[in-house]
């Protein structure tokens, strides 16, 4: 599928991407953050700041400078990964603005006996919102009405936000133009992710501003491609485990042979998410039990 990777982050500079909406990208580039985490400033004299990002003093200062004396009425957070939510507490300390949006970090399911969460360090365990937003709830601030869209999958508490009256969704890490999203157990869930993809396809908005990278034009087409990509990956995994039992390491070596080996651990988490869903649906068995090191074999 085609991704949108032509993106200039313009670190430290707020970029107007739509009337009343500016993007400010944190300087935290990496294999999971692309060029960096996008914060969004909604409004002019009164502001809502969406995803203040990681706990980087330089990014906090850039947000405060971009505010230029305007009142920050609320700090909106989409989900609790360390590159999105810790900056909310720093910004609240500076401005007194309430933290609104997703709930505390939680896993999509309980850990199995003896299981270690490979993404434990990526979760922001200190996040506590002043106001929790639920699915389809409308939040109004800085002359914007913002509808909450619960989109679990990447994390269990992931939210997207639709700007009412506009053809715009802030899609955070649920839909990112530069790459597919990781929905790795136990923090994430492939089944939840696919359900959330369907929810986005049922909506009318066709312009997304993601948590990493640039604007996604013709978002419906892109989301359909994401859905088909996941269905194709599922089919490939099923084919790989049809003839004999395979481990995740073996599956990754076959399906991601052309991918940089340094990215194979992340690919393994994605394969694990698919296998967890396939085991739950009775299409694949895990021996001895579902885990990153188990052997997997098709049952039907």
Secondary structure, DSSP 8 states (H G I E B T S, - for coil): ----------TT--EEEETTEEEEE-S--BTTTBT--EEEEEESSEEEEE---SS-HHHHHHHHHHHTT-EEEEEEE---BTTTSHHHHHHHHHH--EEEES-S---SS---TT---TTGGGB-TT---SEE--TT-EEEETTEEEEEEE-TTSSTT-EEEEETTTTEEEEETTSBTTB-----TTT--HHHHHHHHHHHHTS----EEESSSS-BSSHHHHHHHHHHHHHHHHHHHHHHTTSS-EEHHHHHHHHTTTS-GGGHHHHHHHHHHHHHHHHHTTSEEEESSSSTT-EEEE--
